[in-house]
Amino acid sequence: MTFKELGLAERLLEGIDSMGYKTATPVQEQVMKPILAGRDVLASAQTGTGKTAAFLLPIIHKLLTEEHSENHINALIIVPTRELAVQISDVVGPLSRKVGLSTQVVAGGLSYVGQIKALRSGVTILVATPG
């Protein structure tokens, strides 16, 4: 199934295409439509199957197609570890920049100066962890 068939915003499709993604993985096909419909979803799949994008793409789609506050946190992703926060940021960061959204990781054990500066300048998607 293509990402276009999932009904994603045109700007998001352009960003997805520029990153080299061609078709949705099975886990993405299974969870993205219910997420886009506003349903809660719990998914389990092996590493490398596209779970991170399966949840992030609908979030970015909603931010591009629905009204939201500028320079405010509009999506908060809370994860248990710093490593997972960085992994998610590695996926959401490049894609969100391609569509004009900002992201930031906030994690314990990292420099607070840079994190505070980024938050003050406005962040659309915040990935956070206490660890």
C-alpha positions in Angstrom: 0.0 0.0 0.0 1.3 3.5 -0.8 1.3 6.3 1.7 -0.9 8.2 -0.7 -3.5 5.5 -0.4 -3.5 6.1 3.4 -4.8 9.6 2.7 -1.8 11.6 4.1 -1.4 15.3 3.5 0.4 16.2 0.2 3.2 18.1 2.0 3.8 15.0 4.2 3.8 12.8 1.1 6.5 15.0 -0.5 8.6 14.7 2.7 8.1 10.9 2.8 9.1 10.6 -0.8 12.2 12.8 -0.3 13.3 10.5 2.4 13.1 7.5 0.1 10.1 5.7 1.6 8.0 4.1 -1.2 5.3 1.9 0.4 4.0 1.4 3.9 5.2 -1.6 5.9 2.6 -4.1 7.2 2.6 -2.6 10.7 2.1 0.9 9.2 -0.8 -0.3 7.0 -2.4 -1.9 10.1 -2.2 1.0 12.5 -2.2 4.2 10.5 -5.8 4.2 9.5 -7.2 3.7 13.0 -4.8 6.3 14.3 -5.9 8.8 11.7 -9.5 8.0 12.7 -8.6 9.0 16.3 -8.6 5.5 17.7 -6.2 4.3 20.3 -3.7 1.7 19.0 -1.3 -0.7 20.6 1.1 -2.4 18.2 3.9 -4.9 18.7 6.3 -5.8 15.9 10.0 -6.6 15.5 12.7 -3.9 15.4 13.0 -2.3 12.0 9.4 -2.9 10.9 8.5 0.8 10.8 6.6 1.2 14.1 8.0 4.6 14.9 6.9 6.0 11.5 3.5 4.2 11.9 2.8 6.4 14.9 4.6 9.6 13.8 3.2 10.0 10.3 -0.4 10.3 11.6 0.7 12.9 14.2 2.5 14.9 11.5 -0.5 14.6 9.2 -2.8 15.9 11.9 -0.5 18.8 12.6 -0.5 19.7 8.9 -4.2 19.4 8.3 -5.7 20.6 11.6 -5.5 23.9 13.3 -2.8 24.1 16.1 -1.0 26.7 18.1 2.2 28.1 16.6 5.3 28.1 18.8 3.6 25.8 21.3 4.1 22.1 22.0 1.3 20.4 20.0 2.5 16.8 20.3 4.2 15.2 23.3 5.8 11.8 22.9 6.9 10.4 26.3 9.3 7.4 26.2 11.1 5.5 29.0 14.7 5.9 27.9 17.1 8.5 26.4 18.1 6.0 23.7 14.5 5.6 22.5 14.0 9.4 22.6 17.0 9.9 20.3 15.8 7.0 18.0 12.4 8.7 17.7 14.0 12.1 17.1 16.1 10.6 14.4 12.9 9.6 12.5 10.7 12.6 13.3 13.4 15.3 13.1 14.3 15.2 9.4 10.7 14.5 8.3 9.2 17.3 10.4 11.8 19.8 9.2 10.9 18.9 5.6 7.2 19.9 6.2 8.0 23.0 8.4 7.5 21.6 11.9 10.0 21.7 14.7 11.0 19.0 17.1 13.1 18.7 20.2 14.3 16.0 22.6 14.2 16.8 26.3 16.0 14.3 28.5 17.6 14.0 31.9 21.3 13.9 31.8 21.7 16.2 28.8 22.6 19.9 28.8 19.6 21.9 30.0 20.8 25.1 28.3 20.2 23.9 24.8 16.9 22.2 25.8 15.5 25.3 27.4 16.6 27.5 24.5 14.9 25.2 22.0 11.7 25.1 24.1 11.6 28.9 24.4 11.9 29.3 20.6 8.9 27.1 20.1 8.6 23.4 19.4 5.8 21.6 17.6 6.7 18.0 18.5 8.4 17.3 21.8 10.0 13.9 22.6 10.7 13.6 26.3 12.1 11.2 28.8 13.1 11.4 32.4 16.1 9.2 31.8 
